[in-house]
């Protein structure tokens, strides 16, 4: 539903003396099954003096500052918590040259590949560190990064906790894309980000931003910004981009080692951020676009939108919708909090759903059961003006971090 037409006003005065705008920046919402608190968070964000436009995706739910599924365009400023705590959290899908019968005939080999070549959970590391050129880059331009570099290296190639996963499944290609003919393929899909390093970077720069904007009321505190023309703003931007390359390296290593373990070959791959900020042009204006739990969906751009551990996900092609600021949902979106899910459901409930979908779950937390998420097909239906689904991914072998898991090897 349209809440207001989007037009990008001229830049506000750079001193930002007022706490909020007299009239919030325009925004549009997709989908109706959205917690009012998430909608209010976007309204709050659009009231900032730096804000020029917003959008709310159909998978949206409450977050810190900007809601998950929130998109915000600002002028000459970046908001650390509108990028997100897990900077550059992203999806990566690799289509393999192995037959789909591998899921049945060599199931144990697929399980061994995941269990051997990935690590999950808070503090997860490899005893024998993995290597990637990202660790040879300059991490010394900010003390917070220098202090975190060793930790980052120890966790290189691992995944986090919560909704992060590595899984095998069936990819049904509905039209020729990426050199793939129509048909069904075995594919590897992963979801994770910049680990504890990215979270520490986000917290450091958000505290810095908050210290520069003591005038903000409590409900806007997590929306404090850094002006890009300042040294602090430039340093955060550089740190954010480094975390983007670090998150990409984590996925690259997970896929490389699993594929090598299986002796397979990659036929095609897709990957995209959904917690990041970009310098883009919209309606002829240069803006900073924050996508917090939102998938870039510029015209012709491919992305991956997963469901839950027991439901389908989709490869999509962006339509470049101007009103959504070139964005789409990043997943099904939570229907309830993690605590509520743990109180309401039992593993027996999840097992019935997973068995019906033919999914083998290696490990996960009870807060990630499919019933805790919105209906992915309803989410997709609500954004057909944003993306075109071109392939369907059905998970079959899923690995997530059990609650409280802290692997040492």
C-alpha positions as CSV (number, residue, x, y, z in Angstrom):
1,X,0.0,0.0,0.0
2,X,1.2,3.5,-0.8
3,X,1.8,5.6,2.2
4,X,3.2,8.6,0.4
5,X,4.8,9.4,-2.9
6,X,8.5,9.5,-2.9
7,X,10.4,12.6,-4.0
8,X,13.9,13.4,-2.9
9,X,14.2,16.9,-1.3
10,X,17.2,19.1,-1.4
11,X,19.9,18.4,1.3
12,X,19.1,19.8,4.7
13,X,21.4,22.2,6.5
14,X,24.6,20.4,7.4
15,X,24.6,21.3,11.1
16,X,21.4,19.3,11.8
17,X,20.4,21.5,14.7
18,X,16.8,20.2,14.9
19,X,16.2,16.7,16.3
20,X,13.6,15.7,13.6
21,X,11.9,17.0,10.5
22,X,8.6,18.9,10.8
23,X,7.4,16.5,8.1
24,X,8.9,13.0,7.8
25,X,10.6,11.9,4.6
26,X,8.2,9.9,2.4
27,X,8.1,6.1,2.5
28,X,6.2,3.1,1.1
29,X,5.3,-0.2,2.7
30,X,5.0,-3.6,1.1
31,X,2.9,-6.3,2.8
32,X,0.3,-6.0,5.6
33,X,1.5,-8.6,8.1
34,X,4.0,-6.3,9.8
35,X,4.4,-5.5,13.5
36,X,3.3,-1.9,14.2
37,X,6.5,-1.4,16.1
38,X,8.5,-2.0,13.0
39,X,6.4,0.5,11.0
40,X,7.0,3.1,13.8
41,X,10.7,2.5,13.6
42,X,10.7,3.4,9.9
43,X,8.6,6.5,10.6
44,X,11.1,7.5,13.3
45,X,14.0,7.0,10.8
46,X,12.2,9.1,8.2
47,X,11.9,11.9,10.7
48,X,15.7,12.4,10.9
49,X,16.9,15.6,9.3
50,X,19.3,13.6,7.1
51,X,16.5,11.3,5.7
52,X,15.2,11.7,2.2
53,X,13.1,8.5,1.6
54,X,12.3,5.1,3.1
55,X,10.8,1.8,2.3
56,X,9.5,-1.2,4.3
57,X,9.8,-4.7,2.9
58,X,7.1,-7.4,3.5
59,X,9.4,-9.4,5.8
60,X,9.9,-6.5,8.1
61,X,10.0,-6.9,11.9
62,X,11.4,-4.9,14.8
63,X,15.2,-4.3,15.0
64,X,17.6,-1.8,16.6
65,X,17.0,1.7,15.2
66,X,16.0,0.8,11.7
67,X,13.6,-2.3,11.5
68,X,14.8,-5.5,9.9
69,X,13.5,-5.2,6.3
70,X,13.9,-1.4,6.4
71,X,15.4,0.7,3.7
72,X,16.5,4.3,4.3
73,X,18.1,6.8,1.9
74,X,20.0,9.6,3.5
75,X,21.9,12.6,2.4
76,X,25.7,12.7,3.0
77,X,25.5,10.6,6.2
78,X,25.6,7.0,7.3
79,X,23.8,5.4,10.3
80,X,25.8,2.4,11.7
81,X,22.7,0.7,13.2
82,X,20.8,1.2,10.0
83,X,23.5,-0.9,8.3
84,X,23.1,-3.4,11.0
85,X,25.0,-5.2,13.8
86,X,26.1,-8.0,11.5
87,X,27.7,-5.9,8.8
88,X,27.5,-7.3,5.3
89,X,25.4,-10.3,6.3
90,X,24.8,-12.0,3.0
91,X,23.6,-15.0,1.0
92,X,25.7,-17.2,-1.3
93,X,24.4,-20.0,-3.6
94,X,26.6,-22.3,-5.6
95,X,25.1,-24.7,-8.2
96,X,27.0,-27.9,-8.4
97,X,27.7,-30.3,-11.2
98,X,26.6,-33.3,-9.0
99,X,23.4,-35.1,-9.9
100,X,20.3,-34.4,-7.6
101,X,20.3,-38.1,-6.8
102,X,23.4,-37.3,-4.6
103,X,21.0,-36.2,-1.9
104,X,19.9,-39.8,-1.5
105,X,22.7,-41.8,-2.8
106,X,25.6,-40.0,-1.2
107,X,23.8,-38.3,1.7
108,X,26.4,-39.2,4.3
109,X,29.1,-37.6,2.1
110,X,27.1,-34.4,2.0
111,X,26.7,-34.5,5.8
112,X,30.4,-35.1,6.3
113,X,31.3,-32.2,4.0
114,X,29.2,-29.8,6.0
115,X,30.3,-31.1,9.4
116,X,34.0,-31.2,8.4
117,X,34.3,-27.9,6.5
118,X,32.1,-25.6,8.5
119,X,31.9,-24.3,12.1
120,X,28.9,-22.7,13.8
121,X,28.1,-20.8,16.9
122,X,29.4,-17.9,19.0
123,X,33.1,-18.2,19.3
124,X,33.4,-20.8,16.5
125,X,36.9,-21.1,15.1
126,X,39.2,-23.5,13.1
127,X,42.2,-24.7,15.1
128,X,44.1,-24.7,11.8
129,X,43.3,-21.2,10.5
130,X,42.1,-20.7,7.0
131,X,43.6,-18.1,4.8
132,X,42.3,-15.5,2.4
133,X,43.7,-12.3,0.8
134,X,41.3,-10.2,2.9
135,X,43.6,-10.8,5.9
136,X,46.5,-9.3,3.9
137,X,44.6,-6.0,3.5
138,X,45.2,-3.0,5.7
139,X,43.4,-3.4,9.0
140,X,45.5,-0.7,10.8
141,X,43.6,2.4,9.7
142,X,41.3,2.1,12.7
143,X,42.3,0.9,16.2
144,X,39.1,-1.1,16.6
145,X,40.0,-3.1,13.5
146,X,43.7,-3.6,14.5
147,X,42.5,-5.0,17.8
148,X,40.0,-7.4,16.1
149,X,42.2,-8.6,13.3
150,X,43.5,-11.7,15.1
151,X,40.0,-12.7,16.2
152,X,38.7,-12.2,12.6
153,X,41.4,-14.5,11.3
154,X,40.6,-17.2,13.8
155,X,37.0,-17.1,12.7
156,X,37.6,-16.9,9.0
157,X,35.5,-19.3,7.1
158,X,33.0,-19.9,9.9
159,X,29.3,-19.1,10.3
160,X,27.5,-17.4,13.2
161,X,24.6,-18.4,15.4
162,X,20.9,-17.5,15.2
163,X,19.5,-17.7,11.7
164,X,22.8,-18.4,9.9
165,X,23.0,-21.7,8.0
166,X,24.7,-23.8,5.4
167,X,22.5,-26.2,3.5
168,X,22.2,-28.5,0.5
169,X,19.0,-28.4,-1.5
170,X,17.3,-28.7,-4.9
171,X,17.3,-25.7,-7.2
172,X,14.6,-25.7,-9.8
173,X,15.5,-23.3,-12.6
174,X,12.3,-21.9,-14.3
175,X,14.0,-20.0,-17.1
176,X,17.5,-19.9,-18.5
177,X,19.7,-17.9,-16.2
178,X,23.5,-17.6,-15.5
179,X,24.2,-20.2,-18.2
180,X,21.9,-22.7,-16.6
181,X,19.3,-24.5,-18.6
182,X,15.8,-25.1,-17.2
183,X,15.8,-28.1,-14.8
184,X,16.7,-29.2,-11.3
185,X,20.2,-29.0,-9.8
186,X,22.0,-29.8,-6.6
187,X,22.9,-26.5,-4.9
188,X,24.7,-25.3,-1.8
189,X,23.3,-22.2,0.0
190,X,24.9,-20.3,2.9
191,X,23.8,-17.3,5.1
192,X,26.1,-15.5,7.4
193,X,28.1,-12.3,7.8
194,X,31.1,-10.7,9.4
195,X,30.9,-12.7,12.6
196,X,31.7,-11.1,16.0
197,X,34.2,-8.8,14.3
198,X,31.5,-7.0,12.4
199,X,29.3,-6.8,15.5
200,X,32.1,-5.1,17.4
201,X,32.8,-2.7,14.6
202,X,29.1,-1.8,14.4
203,X,28.9,-1.2,18.2
204,X,32.0,0.9,18.2
205,X,30.9,3.3,15.5
206,X,27.3,3.4,16.7
207,X,28.5,4.5,20.2
208,X,30.7,7.1,18.4
209,X,27.7,8.4,16.4
210,X,25.5,8.6,19.5
211,X,28.2,10.6,21.3
212,X,28.0,13.2,18.5
213,X,24.2,13.5,18.7
214,X,23.2,13.9,22.3
215,X,20.2,15.9,21.2
216,X,18.5,12.8,19.9
217,X,15.6,11.5,22.0
218,X,15.7,8.0,23.4
219,X,13.6,6.5,20.7
220,X,16.0,7.8,18.0
221,X,19.3,7.1,19.8
222,X,20.1,4.0,17.7
223,X,19.6,6.1,14.6
224,X,22.6,8.4,15.3
225,X,24.6,9.1,12.2
226,X,28.1,10.0,11.0
227,X,28.5,12.6,8.3
228,X,30.5,11.3,5.4
229,X,32.5,14.4,5.0
230,X,34.1,13.9,8.5
231,X,37.0,11.7,9.3
232,X,34.9,9.5,11.5
233,X,32.3,9.0,8.8
234,X,35.0,8.1,6.2
235,X,36.6,5.7,8.7
236,X,33.3,3.9,9.3
237,X,32.6,3.7,5.6
238,X,36.1,2.2,5.0
239,X,35.6,-0.3,7.9
240,X,32.1,-1.2,6.6
241,X,33.5,-2.0,3.2
242,X,36.3,-4.1,4.7
243,X,33.7,-6.0,6.7
244,X,31.9,-6.6,3.4
245,X,35.0,-8.2,1.9
246,X,35.5,-10.2,5.1
247,X,32.0,-11.5,5.1
248,X,32.4,-12.5,1.4
249,X,35.6,-14.3,2.2
250,X,33.8,-16.3,4.9
251,X,31.3,-17.5,2.3
252,X,33.9,-18.1,-0.3
253,X,35.9,-20.4,2.0
254,X,32.8,-22.3,3.2
255,X,31.8,-23.0,-0.4
256,X,35.4,-23.7,-1.7
257,X,36.2,-26.2,1.0
258,X,32.8,-28.0,0.8
259,X,33.0,-28.2,-3.0
260,X,36.6,-29.4,-2.8
261,X,35.7,-32.0,-0.2
262,X,33.1,-33.4,-2.5
263,X,35.3,-33.2,-5.6
264,X,32.6,-31.2,-7.3
265,X,32.6,-28.3,-9.7
266,X,30.6,-25.0,-9.5
267,X,28.4,-24.4,-12.5
268,X,27.0,-21.0,-11.4
269,X,26.9,-18.8,-8.3
270,X,25.0,-15.9,-6.9
271,X,25.6,-13.8,-3.8
272,X,24.4,-10.6,-2.3
273,X,24.6,-8.5,0.9
274,X,21.5,-7.5,2.9
275,X,23.0,-5.5,5.7
276,X,25.0,-2.7,4.1
277,X,25.0,0.8,2.8
278,X,25.6,1.9,-0.8
279,X,26.3,5.2,-2.5
280,X,23.6,5.3,-5.2
281,X,21.6,7.7,-7.4
282,X,17.8,7.7,-7.1
283,X,15.6,10.1,-9.0
284,X,18.7,11.9,-10.1
285,X,20.0,12.5,-6.5
286,X,23.1,11.1,-4.9
287,X,22.1,9.3,-1.7
288,X,23.3,6.8,0.9
289,X,21.0,3.7,0.8
290,X,20.9,1.6,3.9
291,X,19.4,-1.8,3.4
292,X,19.0,-3.5,6.8
293,X,17.7,-7.0,6.1
294,X,16.8,-6.0,2.6
295,X,18.1,-7.3,-0.7
296,X,19.4,-5.1,-3.5
297,X,16.9,-5.3,-6.4
298,X,18.1,-3.0,-9.1
299,X,16.8,-3.8,-12.6
300,X,18.3,-7.1,-13.8
301,X,20.3,-7.8,-10.6
302,X,20.0,-11.3,-9.2
303,X,19.6,-12.0,-5.5
304,X,18.7,-14.9,-3.1
305,X,15.7,-14.6,-0.8
306,X,15.5,-17.7,1.5
307,X,12.5,-19.0,3.4
308,X,13.1,-21.0,6.7
309,X,14.8,-24.3,7.3
310,X,11.7,-26.1,6.1
311,X,10.4,-23.9,3.3
312,X,11.5,-22.8,-0.1
313,X,13.7,-19.8,-1.0
314,X,13.9,-18.1,-4.3
315,X,16.5,-16.7,-6.8
316,X,15.0,-13.4,-8.0
317,X,15.8,-10.8,-10.6
318,X,15.3,-7.2,-9.6
319,X,12.9,-4.9,-11.3
320,X,14.5,-1.6,-10.1
321,X,11.3,-0.3,-8.5
322,X,12.0,3.4,-7.6
323,X,9.6,3.5,-4.7
324,X,11.4,0.7,-2.9
325,X,14.7,2.4,-3.6
326,X,15.7,-0.6,-5.6
327,X,15.2,-3.1,-2.8
328,X,13.3,-6.2,-1.8
329,X,12.8,-8.5,1.2
330,X,15.7,-10.6,2.4
331,X,13.8,-13.6,3.6
332,X,10.5,-14.7,5.1
333,X,10.8,-12.5,8.2
334,X,10.0,-13.5,11.7
335,X,6.4,-13.8,12.9
336,X,7.5,-13.8,16.5
337,X,10.4,-13.2,18.8
338,X,13.0,-15.9,19.6
339,X,11.8,-16.1,23.2
340,X,8.2,-16.6,22.1
341,X,9.1,-19.3,19.6
342,X,11.0,-21.2,22.3
343,X,8.0,-21.0,24.7
344,X,5.4,-21.9,22.1
345,X,7.0,-24.8,20.1
346,X,8.5,-28.1,20.8
347,X,10.9,-30.1,18.5
348,X,8.1,-32.5,17.8
349,X,6.2,-29.7,16.2
350,X,9.1,-28.8,14.0
351,X,9.8,-32.4,13.1
352,X,6.4,-32.9,11.6
353,X,6.9,-29.8,9.4
354,X,10.5,-30.8,8.4
355,X,9.5,-34.4,7.7
356,X,6.7,-33.3,5.4
357,X,9.2,-31.1,3.5
358,X,11.8,-33.9,3.3
359,X,14.3,-31.9,5.3
360,X,17.1,-33.4,7.4
361,X,18.2,-31.0,10.1
362,X,21.7,-31.6,11.5
363,X,21.4,-28.9,14.2
364,X,19.6,-25.7,15.0
365,X,18.1,-23.7,17.8
366,X,14.4,-24.1,18.6
367,X,13.9,-20.4,18.0
368,X,14.6,-21.1,14.3
369,X,11.8,-23.5,13.6
370,X,9.7,-22.8,10.4
371,X,6.6,-21.9,12.4
372,X,8.4,-18.8,13.8
373,X,8.6,-17.3,10.3
374,X,6.1,-15.7,8.0
375,X,4.8,-17.6,4.9
376,X,7.5,-17.0,2.3
377,X,5.1,-17.4,-0.6
378,X,2.9,-14.6,0.8
379,X,6.0,-12.4,1.2
380,X,7.0,-13.1,-2.4
381,X,3.4,-12.4,-3.6
382,X,3.5,-9.0,-1.8
383,X,6.6,-7.9,-3.8
384,X,6.0,-9.0,-7.3
385,X,6.5,-5.4,-8.4
386,X,10.0,-5.5,-6.9
387,X,11.4,-8.8,-8.1
388,X,10.8,-11.6,-10.5
389,X,11.3,-15.1,-9.1
390,X,13.3,-17.1,-11.6
391,X,14.3,-20.2,-9.6
392,X,13.2,-22.0,-6.5
393,X,15.5,-23.5,-3.8
394,X,14.1,-26.3,-1.6
395,X,16.4,-27.0,1.4
396,X,17.0,-30.7,2.1
397,X,20.0,-31.0,4.4
398,X,20.3,-28.1,6.9
399,X,23.0,-27.1,9.4
400,X,22.6,-24.3,11.9
401,X,24.1,-23.5,15.3
402,X,22.4,-25.2,18.3
403,X,21.6,-22.7,21.1
404,X,24.6,-22.3,23.3
405,X,27.0,-24.1,20.9
406,X,30.6,-23.0,21.3
407,X,32.8,-25.3,19.2
408,X,36.5,-25.3,19.8
409,X,37.5,-27.1,16.6
